[in-house]
Amino acid sequence: MENPTSIETFIFQLKSSLQQDNFVKLSLGNYRGDEHELKQIQVRLILVKRELKLNFTHRFRRRDLVKNLDIETGVAQVESYLKHGFYAATLFTTNNDFYWTRNQSGQERLQVKTASIKQQPSLAHDKEKHRLIKPGANKSYLHELRITDATGQVYKNAQDKFKQINHYIELLRPLIQDIGKENLKKVVDMGSGKGYLTFALYDYLYNVLGLKEVEVTGVEFREDLVSLCNRIAQQAAFPLLKFQQGAIVEYDEPNMDMLVALHACDTATDDAIYQGIKAGAKLIVVAPCCHKQVRRQMERAVMTAEIQPITRFGIFLERQAEMLTDALRTLFLEYYGYKTKVLEFISDAHTPKNVLIVASKTSSIPAERRKQILSQINQTKAFFGLEKHYLESLLQLEN
Ligand SMILES: C[S@@+](CC[C@H](N)C(=O)[O-])C[C@H]1O[C@@H](n2cnc3c(N)ncnc32)[C@H](O)[C@@H]1O
């Protein structure tokens, strides 16, 4: 290929800065074209309805004209302006400033200088600027998982998934801070599925927190998903991210520091909590999925008059069973010395499965407090006519 022209190099730098998320702004000046009274154009990046756009402010002598263009069209527009009408342009990125000029006789010049602005401006209405997992052409796993295209742009139909991934990392961030990142050596994601969240967590730990020694393992029933995820992890050059085929309850890892299980079906969440408790994990984070085990027992039970108004309707019974299942899970965790809290995983009107149970290991729990918790577990079970919670059987909790 012949040497690129200075315009081609300038456009290449513009595209790279947008892909690598270090674009600050661009200005076009010294206009000598046909547009009456046009003096200069300022270009910045903005978010419109969660889509990145290039915002062009055309400065005329007495007025401004603003246009938002999608990235590809916007870049093409800048290229056209450089070829026709403008004689100067400056691209500001957080790495370098690029000054392009053309003189009277048509000779072009491109100068590269150290960046005069080291920080990107925040996008209007944008929280995503501060997202912990950033898309980019260098994130092959996001592309392989069909979240972004090859250039690192998030697909329109994957915006919600991408938001969910970031929300999940945002929720985990303070929890990881609390236990201390230096205490994180081994993380297990139970029921990892297609691995969206496992990859994002590894990316966060490895690249953002710089934990180069941390091991993350996804445990998953489905062989096809395990092979797929292992291939993507290898491609992404994530050295200590592995996926292992198997049942959660059979996974044997005595040294895990953090366990996550997101939307592992029905009692698989209990299997995961059990494994976390057994290993003495410092942090257990589960987002329960469907709940069947407790509901079946509630359906069979004869309810007292006080609870009947709730349990006589199928929908109420289901919601009550879910709450009961998860409330008992928190009590079991507390019994084994965990401090628990319940958060909303992601606000989503379409799924009620948005509860996150977070349990952090405390140093010890007094015997008296254990007795109280056990008594509370028994009373709650009796009130709802529950014989046994599946997790209780796994833990072989004597009551
Ligand atoms: C609903 S998906 C959730 C995937 C992922 N955690 C997420 O939130 O995107 C649940 C996954 O857990 C797996 N799974 C369910 N029960 C399991 C078990 N007992 N052992 C291993 N994997 C299990 C399923 O095969 C499925 O891929």
The ligand as an ORCA input file, in Angstrom:
! r2SCAN-3c Opt
* xyz 0 1
  C     -30.158    -19.086     33.617
  S     -28.538    -19.572     33.265
  C     -27.612    -18.267     33.975
  C     -26.241    -18.135     33.392
  C     -25.372    -17.030     34.002
  N     -25.074    -17.263     35.373
  C     -26.025    -15.674     33.827
  O     -26.566    -15.142     34.798
  O     -25.971    -15.151     32.707
  C     -28.271    -20.884     34.414
  C     -27.135    -21.806     33.999
  O     -26.846    -22.652     35.103
  C     -26.637    -23.971     34.628
  N     -26.985    -24.872     35.719
  C     -28.194    -25.015     36.323
  N     -28.136    -25.910     37.313
  C     -26.852    -26.332     37.355
  C     -26.158    -27.241     38.195
  N     -26.790    -27.865     39.177
  N     -24.853    -27.460     37.963
  C     -24.205    -26.799     36.967
  N     -24.806    -25.906     36.148
  C     -26.118    -25.678     36.355
  C     -27.554    -24.096     33.432
  O     -27.101    -25.097     32.524
  C     -27.485    -22.697     32.845
  O     -26.490    -22.586     31.864
*
